[in-house]
C-alpha cells in the first residue's frame, strides 16, 4: 500500500503538466474557423505539426492569438496574412503561388516533362542505331540488308582463311 501511494504521488505531478486550451466562442461557426485555421497553420518550432496538435509554448501562444483575432472579428485571410508576415511562408502547409514559390509548385511538372523528353529521345536513338549481331537473314527490318560477296571478295576471303589455318 505504501508503494502504491508513493507511485501515485510521483505520477500526479506528471499528469498536471499537460495543459489543455479552453477557448470560449460566441458561435459554432467561429469555433469551426478556429479549428480550421489551427489545423492549416504549421508550428514554427515543431516544423512538422500544425499548431492545433503541437504542445510547444509558441503553438499555445499562436492558438491564443488566433482566438483573440477571431473574437475581434478578423477574417481568415487577415489572420493568415498576419501569421505569414510574422513567421514567413513556412507557417503555411500549402504555400501561396508567388514568384518565390513557382519552382515549388511547378518544378515537379517541369522535371517530369524533361524526363519524358529524355526518355523519348533515348528510345528514338536506340531504334535508329544498328544492332550488333543481327545477320542479313534475320527477321529484323531495322538494319540494312547485307549484299552478297562478289567472286573477287569471296576468293580473297578464302585466301585469308587459308593463311590463318597455316
Buried (B, 14 or more C-beta within 10 A) or exposed (E): EEEEEEEEEEEEEEEEEEEEEEBEBEEEEBBEBBEEBBEBBBBBEBEEBBBBEBEBEBBBEBBEBBBEBBBEEBEBEEBBEBBBEEBEEEBBEEBEEEEEBEEEEEEEEEEEEEEEEEEEEEEEEEEEEEEEEEEEEEEEEEBEEEEEEEEEEEEEEEEEEEEEEE
